[in-house]
Amino acid sequence: MNSSIKSLVTIAAPSESIDVVVRRMAKESRKVEYAGIVVVLDSQKTLLGIVTDGDIRRAYASDVLFSGEISEIMVSEPITISEKVTEENISLEVIRKVQLDKRHHSEWVRHVLIVNDKNQLINIVDYFDILQSRNNLVNRVVVFGMGYVGVTLAVSLANRGHQVTGVDVQKSIVNSLNQGKSHVFEPGLEDMLTANLKRDSINFSTTLEVDTHQVYIVAVGTPLNSESKPDMSALINVLEVISTTLHSGDQVMLRSTVPVGVTREVVIPYIENRTNLKAGKDFYVSFAPERTIEGNAMHELKTLPQVVGGYSPQCVKNSVEFWSTLTPSVVRVDTIEAAEMVKLANNTFRDVSFSFANELALLADRYNVNSFDLINAANEGYPRNKIPLPSPGVGGYCLTKDPILFSCTSKGPRKDAVLGVSSRRVNEKAALYPIKLIKRYAKKIQVSLSDFNILVIGVAFKGMPETTDIRGSVAIDILNNLERHVDNIFGWDAVVDSKELKKAGFKVLDSLSTAIRCSDVILILNNHPNNVHSDMYKHSKSYRLIFDGWNQVDKSEIEKTIGMTYATMGYMTP
């Protein structure tokens, strides 16, 4: 082995035990240039894979036996670059390969291996250093709003080599992020956050203290107010800050979900009226909608096509160049308005599709028909459009809001845009359907609603991908409608912390098993795979109703047990 390679990194054979390799990593950590990484080579010195300290932590957390071979936890086929790539092209090739890599592990790839035509290791390069060397791609970026959208984007941009400042009005959030602790649950986020804090490529603040940023990204929330109109006060506050720091040549990018027309008719005039700068000439404005899913955002930020619309061709060009540092695919649309509509269209279409399934379930209820069986039968072998499965409502921050925004413009609601509003009404009705069944069940067994102990399983607005977000959760809607009638409403969630459940208004017991034993009514309201517990099938009370909102429970096991009643969308045991 070339002595220079041994000075770069820890070397291991595939058959060596994890324990032995980990000990050698620790021993060599101060001797090698790239500590925390092992390259696995065969007897011919051919590269087989790579193991990072992150892989080792994940193996430990998964109870992998450290007596096993290191090959069991290595990443096969790591990102490599041929030694024949010229020095002037190596940065482009590294960035291209990292962006095109679809594997989850490459979300925050650090090391890229240089190999010869025999796949033997020649050298190692640092991806961060490569990015930083490309001055034309590295920007000083400020991201306003450290919610789910903003914080995942800010960290991902820092990880791509940009110098990022994340701004949020909540001091507690800023302090937590500066300490490497995320206030939102997102797989991979904290590891990436910690790595970039150590590199000083990201920081967080409640104010924008310097005015040397080149790119301003607005990712603040636009919630609906009590009149179901978008509250854009946070957006206006950010525009005021931008107006005081904006320089000629800077870019302003909107990521917040807004009614169509807001960028052109509100954002641009606001900035122009408070500066001596003109959009498209002195500063550049674009809209780039966020479309990631909570629980998989870190992966989708680098794999989903980024849609871009700009105020002028130069605005689009600049924006495309910027977003190309994050994702290998950028889709241009002709206008800002088209870009504004993209996310609204995506989410409204989903909500409308779900509303059809839920309306079908509500209709099936009239005939006591299991809507899951009905829809599966309709879809079986049918070569055309598949009907989605129903659910007890459609929750989440975006899907409960965006169909309403879709029916609005910058000047107010559009009377001719009715489908999104109608879908919301159906899905909100479906969200309260479990309450209808509980009341029906109470009447059936001649028990007062107030006598029930009710357990809600699945409080987060969705179960998969995992999230701790309870905004727009069906469970919260049900709690708010039942708590004046029922004294004991327990909550359990596979991911949401018990403190958050208590804060939301649920009572919390020491375990799911205990909660089940204490409950007369069990409502399964999201699709997390851990929602089903064996105690559900045990008859520990004189009566019990199980509402299976996501078709997760064995119906036959419930219905064959005396005193137990099964219910789902459209059906309840006669």
N, C-alpha and C positions, 0 to 999 in steps of 0.2 A: 504493500500500500504506500502510495506517495505520502511522505512525511508531512507535506503541506496540508493534505486532506485531514490527517489526524489532528492537526492543530486547529482545524476549522470546526470540527464537530465530533461527537461521540459515535463510534462505529459499533455495530452489533451484527452477529450472525442470527439467522432466523430461528434457530433451535435454542438459542440462549433463553434462560428463564427471565421473566419480567423483573423479578426481584434482583437478579444479578445485574441486569442492565440499568435498573433504576439506581442501584448503589454506585455503579460506575459513572453514571451521569452526574451524581452528586459529587463524586470524587474529582471529576474532570471539569466541573463547572467553571473553575477559575483558570483553567488551562486552555480551553478551547474558545474560539472566537464566538461561536454560536451555541451558547448554553441553552439547555431546555429543549434540545432536539437530538434525536437519534436517527441515523440512516442505517437501514438494514441491507446488508450486502451478502450475496452468496459467495461460494468459494472462488469463483472467477472474478470477484469484485464487481459483479453486475448489480445494479440498483434494483432492489425488490420492493422497497417501501420506506416510509418515514413514520416516526413516532414522536409526538410532541409531549410536553408536560401536561397539556390539556387532555390528550388521549389517555395519559396515565391517570389523571384525576377522574375522568369519566369511567375508566375501567374499575378504579377503586370504588366509586359510587355505585357501580353496577354489580359489586361483589364478585368481580372476576378474580380467580385464583392467581396470585402472583407467582406461584410455582409453574404456571403455564408458560408456553413459549411466547416470546415477544412478537412473533409473526401473527399471533391471534388478535392483537390490538393495533397492528400497524395499518396505516393508510396505504393501500396498494396503488400503484400508478400515480404517484404524486405529480404535481405540475413540474415539468422539466422544459429546459430550453437547450437546443443544440449549441455546441461550442462554435459551430460554423456561423451562427448569427453574428453579424458585424456589431461592433460596439455602438455605432450610431443608431442601430435598429433594435438593440436589445430591450430598451425600455418599452417600445411599442409592442414588441412580441410578448414581453412579460405581462403587460396590461391586457393585451388581447386574450392571452391564454387564461388568465385569472378570471376575466369577465365571462368567458365562454364556458368555464368549468361549472357544471350543473350540480356538482355534489355539495351536500350541506356543509362539509368540513371547510370548504374554501371560502365560506362567508367572511372569514377574517384570516386568510392565508398570509403568513409572514415570510416564509422562506421559499425561494424558488431555486431549484437545483439545475446546474449546468452539467450536461453529460456529453460524452462523445458518441460516435456512431455505434459503439458496442453497449451503450447505455451504462457506461461506467462514470462515476461521479468525478467531475473535474473541478467544480467550484460551487459556491453557494452565493446567491445575492439576496439582499434584503428588499422585499417588495416596497416597504415604506420609503427606503432610500431612493429606489427607482422613481417612485412617484414624486418625491420631493425634488429630484433632479430635473424633472420636466416642468420648468417654470411656467410654461405656457398653459399647463393644465392645473397648476396649483393656485387656488384662490384663497383670499381671506373672506370667509363666509360668516354671516350671522343668520341664525335661524330663530325666529320669534315664535314662542309657544312650545313648551316642553311637555305637551301631552303625548299620547301614543304616536301620533304622526310626527311631531317635531323632534322628539328625543331619539327615535329610531333613525330618522333621517340625519340628524346632526352627527350622531356617532358613526353612521355608515359613511358619511362624507369625510369625516376626519380619518377614518380607516382607509379611504382612497387617497389620502395625502393632502387634503385641504386643511387649512388652518381655520378652525371653527369656534365660534362663540355661540353658545345657546342662551337665549334670554327668556326669562319667565318672571312674572310678577310675584309669584309665591316664593318667598325666601327659603321656606323649608325644603321645597323641591330643589332649588339651586344648591343649597348646602349639601343635601343628600347626594346629588349628582357629582359635585366636586369631590366628595369622599368615595366615589366609586360605587354608590348604592343607588339603584334605580327605584323609582316610586311606582313603576309599572312592571307587570310581569310580562317578560318577553324572552323566550329561549335564546341564549347567545348574547343578549344585550350587555349584561354586566361584565362578561369576559372582555368583550370588545371595548367597552367603556373604560375599564381598568387599564387595558393595554395602551389606549390612546391618551389617557391622563398621564401615564408614565412618560409618554413621548412628548408631552406638552403640545399635542396637536389639537386639543379641545379644552375649553373652559366654559364655565357657566356663571351667569350674572343676572341680577335683577334689573340692571341698567346697561345701556350701551355707552361705555365710558370713553371709547376711542372712535374716531371717525375715519379709519383707514380701511374699512371693509370695501370689497369690490362687488360682492353679491349679497343681496338682502332677500331672504326667503321668509315668506309670511305663512305660518302654519297654526295660527290661533283659531280657536273654536268659533263657530257661528251657530249657536244653539237657537232653538225656537223659543219665543217668549210665550207668555200666557195667552196671546192672541194667535198663536201658531204662525207668527211672522219671524223672519230671521233677525236675531240680535247681532248687529255688526259693530257694537261699541268697542270690542277688543280690537277689531280690524282697524277702526278709525284711530284708536290710540297708537297702534303700531305705525300707521301712516304718518302720524304727527312726529314720532321719533325719527323715522326715515327721512322726513322732510328737513330735519335739522342737521343731518349728517351726510346726505347724499352729495356725491361729487360727479362731475362730468365723466362719462364712460362707465359708470356703475350700472349694475343690473338689479332690477326689482322683479322677483318671481313670486307669483301667488300660488299657494298650495292649499289654502283654506277653501273649503267647499262653499260656494256662494251662488246666489241666483244668477241666471244668465244676464250679462250686461254690466255687472258690477265693476269688473276690471276697467272697461273702457269708460263707463259713465260715472263711476265714483272714484276709483283708485287714481287713475291718471289725472283727472282734473284737480283732485285734492293735492297731489304732489306738485303739479305745475303751478297752482295758485299760491303755493307757499315757498316756491323756489323760483329761480330765474332760468330753470332748465326745462327743455321741451322733450317729451317722450318721443323715442325713435330717432332723435337727433343728438341730444345731450345725455340722456340715460335710456336704458333699454328695459322694456316691460314685456313679460311673458307670463303665461299661465301653464302650469304643469301639474295636473291633478294627481293626488295620491290615491292609489287603488290597492294597497296592501291589506292583508287580512291579519287581524290580531292573532298572535300565536305563531305566525310564520313570516312576520314582517322583515326580519333580518335577511332571510333568504330571498324573499320576493323583491326587496329593494334592489337587488343586483341581478334579478332574472326577468322580472316583468318588463315588457316594453314601456318606455316612458313617453307619454303623449305630450307634445309641446305645441302651443299656439302663441303667436307674438303680435305685437302692435305693428311691426313693420318687418320686412325681410331680414334686415340686420338684427332686429330683436330675436327673430327665430334662429338665425345663424349662431348668434352668441349663446343662446339658450341650449341649442343642440350640442355645441361644443362642450358646454358645462356638464350636461346630463350624460354625455358619452363617457365621462370619467367614472360614472356610477354603474351604468348598464350598457351592454353591447348593442341594444336595440332602442332607437329613438324614432317615434312616429310623429311626423309633422302634419299638422292640420292647417287649413288656410287662414283661420281667424282665431282671435282670442275667444270669441263666443263658442266656437266649436270645441275648444279645449275645456272651457267651463262646463259644457254639456256632457262631456265624456263620462265623468264619474257619476253625475246625476242620472245619465242614461243607464249605466251599468247597474247601479243600485236600485233604481226605480223598476227596471226590468225584472230584477230578482224579486223585489217585493210584490210586483204584480203577479209573477209566476207562482209565488208562494200563496198569494191571496186566492188564486183559483183553487189550489189544493185545499186550502182552509175553508173556502166557501163550499166546496164539495163535501168536506167533512161535516160542516154545519147542516147541510142538506141531508146527509146520510143519517144524522142524528134523529131526524123525523121518523126513520124507518128502522132505527137501531142496527145500522149497518157499520161494521168495522171498516173505516175508510182506508186503512192500510191494505186490507185484503182487497178492497174494491180497486184501488189504484194499481196495486201489483198485478191484478188480473187484467186491467186495462192496458198495462204496459207490456205484459208478457208476450214476447214474440212479435209485437207490433212494430213495424219498421219505421214509423214516423215519430213525431215529437213525443218524448216521454213526459208524463205528468209528474211533477215533483211530489214527494211525500208530504203530508200535512204535519203541522206542529202546533203546540198551544201558543199561537201567536208568533210574531217575528220580532225579536228584540234587538238590542244593540244601539249604540249611539248613532250610527250612520243610517241603517235601514229604517229607523223610526223617524228620521229627519229628512233625508234626501228626497223622498218622493214629494214631500211638501215643498221643498226648495225647487224641485223640478217644475212645479206648477206656478212658480213665481218668476218675476223679472226684477231688475234693479228698481223698477217703478212700482212694483207691487204684484199681487196675484193675477194670474191669467184665468179668466172665466172659462176659456175653451180648453184648458188643460185639466181634465177631470179624472183620468185613469189613475194617476198616482195618488190622488186624494181618496179615491174610492178604494184602492187597494189597502190604504192605511186603515180605513174604517172596517174593512173585512178582517184584517189581521188584528186589530185592536179588539174586535168582537171575539175572535178566536182565542185571544189571550185570557179572556174572562170565562171561556167555556168550562174550564174545570170547576169554577164556582157554581155554575148551573148544575153540573153533575153532583156536586157535594150536596146541594140543596135537595136534588131529586132523591139522592141516596138517604138523606136524613128523613125525608118524608116516607120513603119506602120502609125503613126499619122503625119508624115512629120514635125518632130520637131528636131532641132539639139540637140545632146547629151549635149552640153555645156549649153543649156537652162534649163536643169533639175535641180531641187533641190532634192537631194537624201537623204533619211533617212535610216540609218542602225539600226535596232532593234536587240539587242543581240550581244554585242561585245566580251564578254567572250567566250572562246573556246567551252563552253557548258553551258547550262542553268540549268540542274539538274543532280546530286546534285549541289547546288549553288557554284559558285567559282568566284573570281575576276581575275583569271589568263587569260591574253590575249595572252600569248605566243602560237604561232602556230595557232592563231585565223583566221578563214576564213574571218572575217570582216576586219582584217588588210590587208590580201592579196587583197581583193577587193578595199579597200581604196587606197593602193599603185598603183593599176592598173587604177583607175579612176581619181585620184586627178589631173593628168595632163590634163584631158579632162573636168572636172566638177569643178566649183568654190565652190559650196555649197554642202558639204557632211556632214550631221548631224549624230551624234551618240547618242544612248540611250541604257542603260543597267539597268536591275533591281537591280544589285548588284555592278557593277563597279562604282567607284566614278567618278564624272564629271571631276575632275582634271586629272585623269588618261586617260580619253577619249580625253581631250584636248592635253595632252602630246603625245598621239598616233597619233594625227593629225586631229581628228574630231572637227567640230564645235558643240557647245552644246547650246541648248535653255533652257528656264526656266522650261519646263515641256514636257512630252511626247505628251500631247494633242496639245500644241503649235507646236511642231515639226511636228506632223501629218498634221496639217492644212497648214503648210508652204511647204509641200513636194509634189512633183509630182510622185516620185517613192519611194516605201517603201519596204525594204528588211528585212525579218525576218530570222535571220541567226543562232539562237540557240533555244533551246526548253524550255526556262523558261516559266512557266505558265502565268506570268504577261505580256508577250509580246503583247498579243491581247488587244486592246483598242477599246471602242465603237466608237470613232471618225473615226476609219478606215472605217466604213460603211456609213459615211456621205460624201456626194459628195460636198466638199467645193471648188473644183477647176474644171476647164473645162475638165481636164483629170487626170487620176491617174492609175498607175500600182502598184499592190501589189504582191510581190513575197513571197509566203508562203513556205519557205524552209523546214518546219517541219509539214506541214499539220495541222496547228492550227487555221486557219481562216475559217469562214463559206463561202464556195465558192459561194453558191447560193445567199447570201446577196450581195456579190461583183458583181456578173455577172448580177443581175437584176437591178443594178443602172446604169443609162445611163452615159457613159463617163468613167466608171471604168473597168479595165481589171485585171483578176486574172491569176496568173501564179504559177506553182510549178515545181518540177522536172519532165521534159518531156512534160509539157503542158502549153499552154497559150490560153486564150480566143480568138477564131477566130475573 
